[in-house]
Amino acid sequence: MPDAALLEILLGFGGFLIFYIWQRRSLARDIRAREERERLERENRAQSSEEAR
């Protein structure tokens, strides 16, 4: 029985670790996408204000 408990602990920890890595990668991807979108919006705004002059 102790082997089953150890196995359950290891599987639980492994699952948590995989979930953590997945979430961190997803968050990093979303941050990069948001920063790129904001950069493009700033460039478009700067172009629009130059054209309005």
N, C-alpha and C positions, 0 to 999 in steps of 0.2 A: 504493500500500500504506500509506503513512503516514496517509492519510485514514481507512482502515479501523481503524487502531490508535487514532486519536483518537476515532472514533465509538464504538469499544468502551469506551474509558475513560469517555467521557461517559455512555454508557448504564449502565455499571457504577456510576458515581457517582450518577446519577439514581435507579437502583434502590435503592442504599443509602440515599439521602436519603428516598425514599418509605417504605422499611421503617422507618427511624428515626422519622419522623413518626407512622406508624401505631402503632408500639410505645409511643411517648410518650403518645399519646392514649389508648390502651388502658390503660396503666398509671395515668394520671390518673383515668380512669373507674373502675377497680377500687379505687383509693384512696378516691375519694369514696363509693363503695358500701360499702366496709368501715367508713369513719368514720360513715356514716349508720346502719349496722347496729349498731355499737358504741354510738352515742348512744341508739338505741332500747332496747338491752339495759340500759344504765345507767338509763334512765327507768323501765323495767319493774321493775328490781331495787329502785329507790327506792320505787316504788309498792307493791311487794310487802312491803317492810320496814315501810312506814307502815301497811299493812292488817293486818300481823301484830301490831301493838301494841295 
